[in-house]
C-alpha cells in the first residue's frame, strides 16, 4: 500500500490518543470521590478496559498495513498531547477532562477514517468508524452526567 505511511501516522495518532485516554480514565477510576462514586467508578472501569482492547486492535492494524506502532509512555504521551490531570479533582472535573480527551480522539479518528477512505482502505476505515461510534456514545454519556 503506497499510502501506508501517511495512514499509519494518522492511526498512530489515534493509538496514542487512546493510550493516553486509557491512562487518564484509569486515574479517574482510582481517584473519583463523592455521591456519584459508584456509578463513575464503574463507568470509568468499563471505559478503560474497552480502550485497552481497542489499543491492541489499532496497533495490529498499523502492523497489518506494513508500518510500526508507536510505543513507550513518553512517546505515546507526546504524540497524544492530551491534557493530564492530577488527583484530587471533583467528579465534574474528571468527567469534563475525559470529555475533552474523547472529543480530541474522535476528531483524530475522523481524520484517519477519512484518509483511509481516500486511499481505499475499507478495513482501516471500518476500524475508525467503530472507534468514533463508541467514543461518540461515551461523549454523550459524559455530557449527560454534567447536566
C-alpha positions as CSV (number, residue, x, y, z in Angstrom):
1,X,0.0,0.0,0.0
2,X,1.7,3.1,-1.2
3,X,-0.1,5.4,1.3
4,X,0.6,3.2,4.3
5,X,3.0,5.7,6.0
6,X,0.5,8.7,6.0
7,X,-2.3,6.4,7.1
8,X,0.0,4.8,9.8
9,X,0.7,8.4,11.0
10,X,-3.0,9.0,11.4
11,X,-3.6,5.6,13.0
12,X,-0.6,6.1,15.4
13,X,-2.2,9.4,16.4
14,X,-5.4,7.5,17.3
15,X,-3.3,4.9,19.1
16,X,-1.5,7.5,21.2
17,X,-4.8,9.3,22.0
18,X,-6.4,6.0,23.0
19,X,-3.5,5.0,25.2
20,X,-3.4,8.4,26.9
21,X,-7.1,8.4,27.4
22,X,-7.0,4.9,28.9
23,X,-4.4,6.1,31.4
24,X,-6.4,9.2,32.3
25,X,-9.6,7.2,32.6
26,X,-7.9,4.7,34.8
27,X,-6.6,7.5,37.1
28,X,-10.1,8.9,37.3
29,X,-11.4,5.5,38.2
30,X,-8.9,5.2,41.0
31,X,-9.4,8.7,42.4
32,X,-13.0,9.7,41.9
33,X,-14.9,10.6,45.1
34,X,-18.3,11.8,46.1
35,X,-22.0,11.0,45.8
36,X,-21.6,9.6,42.2
37,X,-18.6,7.5,43.1
38,X,-20.1,4.0,42.4
39,X,-21.6,5.0,39.1
40,X,-18.5,6.8,37.9
41,X,-16.1,4.2,39.3
42,X,-17.9,1.5,37.3
43,X,-18.3,3.6,34.1
44,X,-14.6,4.6,34.1
45,X,-13.6,0.9,34.6
46,X,-15.7,-0.1,31.6
47,X,-14.2,2.7,29.5
48,X,-10.5,2.0,30.3
49,X,-11.0,-1.8,29.8
50,X,-12.6,-1.2,26.4
51,X,-9.8,1.2,25.5
52,X,-7.2,-1.4,26.4
53,X,-8.6,-3.9,23.9
54,X,-9.0,-1.2,21.3
55,X,-5.4,-0.1,21.6
56,X,-4.3,-3.6,20.6
57,X,-6.6,-3.7,17.6
58,X,-5.4,-0.3,16.4
59,X,-1.7,-1.3,16.8
60,X,-2.3,-4.5,15.0
61,X,-3.9,-2.7,12.1
62,X,-0.9,-0.4,11.9
63,X,1.3,-3.5,11.6
64,X,-1.0,-5.1,9.1
65,X,-0.5,-2.1,6.7
66,X,3.2,-2.6,7.0
67,X,4.1,0.2,9.5
68,X,5.2,0.2,13.1
69,X,3.0,1.2,16.1
70,X,4.3,4.0,18.3
71,X,5.3,2.8,21.8
72,X,6.7,3.9,25.1
73,X,4.9,6.0,27.7
74,X,6.8,9.2,26.8
75,X,6.3,8.8,23.1
76,X,2.6,8.0,23.5
77,X,2.0,10.9,25.8
78,X,4.0,13.3,23.5
79,X,2.1,12.1,20.4
80,X,-1.3,12.3,22.1
81,X,-0.8,15.8,23.5
82,X,-3.8,15.3,25.8
83,X,-4.0,17.5,28.9
84,X,-3.1,15.4,32.0
85,X,-4.7,16.0,35.4
86,X,-3.7,15.2,39.0
87,X,-5.9,14.0,41.8
88,X,-7.8,15.1,43.5
89,X,-10.4,16.6,41.2
90,X,-14.2,17.0,41.6
91,X,-16.4,14.4,39.8
92,X,-17.3,17.1,37.4
93,X,-13.7,18.0,36.6
94,X,-12.8,14.3,35.9
95,X,-15.8,14.0,33.6
96,X,-15.0,17.3,31.8
97,X,-11.4,16.3,31.3
98,X,-12.3,12.9,29.9
99,X,-15.0,14.5,27.8
100,X,-12.4,16.8,26.2
101,X,-10.0,13.9,25.6
102,X,-12.7,11.8,24.0
103,X,-13.6,14.7,21.7
104,X,-10.0,15.0,20.6
105,X,-9.8,11.3,19.9
106,X,-13.0,11.5,17.8
107,X,-11.5,14.3,15.7
108,X,-8.3,12.4,15.2
109,X,-10.1,9.1,14.4
110,X,-12.3,11.0,11.8
111,X,-9.1,12.2,10.1
112,X,-7.8,8.7,10.0
113,X,-11.2,7.4,8.7
114,X,-11.4,10.0,6.0
115,X,-7.8,9.3,4.8
116,X,-8.4,5.6,4.8
117,X,-11.5,6.2,2.6
118,X,-9.5,8.4,0.3
119,X,-6.9,5.6,-0.3
120,X,-9.5,2.9,-0.4
121,X,-8.6,1.0,2.7
122,X,-12.0,-0.1,4.0
123,X,-10.6,-2.1,6.8
124,X,-8.9,0.9,8.4
125,X,-11.9,3.0,7.6
126,X,-14.2,0.5,9.3
127,X,-11.9,0.3,12.4
128,X,-12.1,4.1,12.8
129,X,-15.9,4.1,12.2
130,X,-16.2,1.7,15.1
131,X,-13.9,3.8,17.4
132,X,-15.8,7.0,16.5
133,X,-19.2,5.4,17.2
134,X,-18.0,4.2,20.6
135,X,-16.4,7.5,21.6
136,X,-19.5,9.4,20.5
137,X,-21.5,7.3,22.8
138,X,-19.0,8.0,25.6
139,X,-19.2,11.7,24.9
140,X,-23.0,11.6,25.2
141,X,-22.8,9.8,28.5
142,X,-20.2,12.2,29.9
143,X,-22.2,15.2,28.8
144,X,-25.3,13.7,30.3
145,X,-23.5,13.5,33.7
146,X,-22.6,17.1,33.5
147,X,-26.2,18.3,33.0
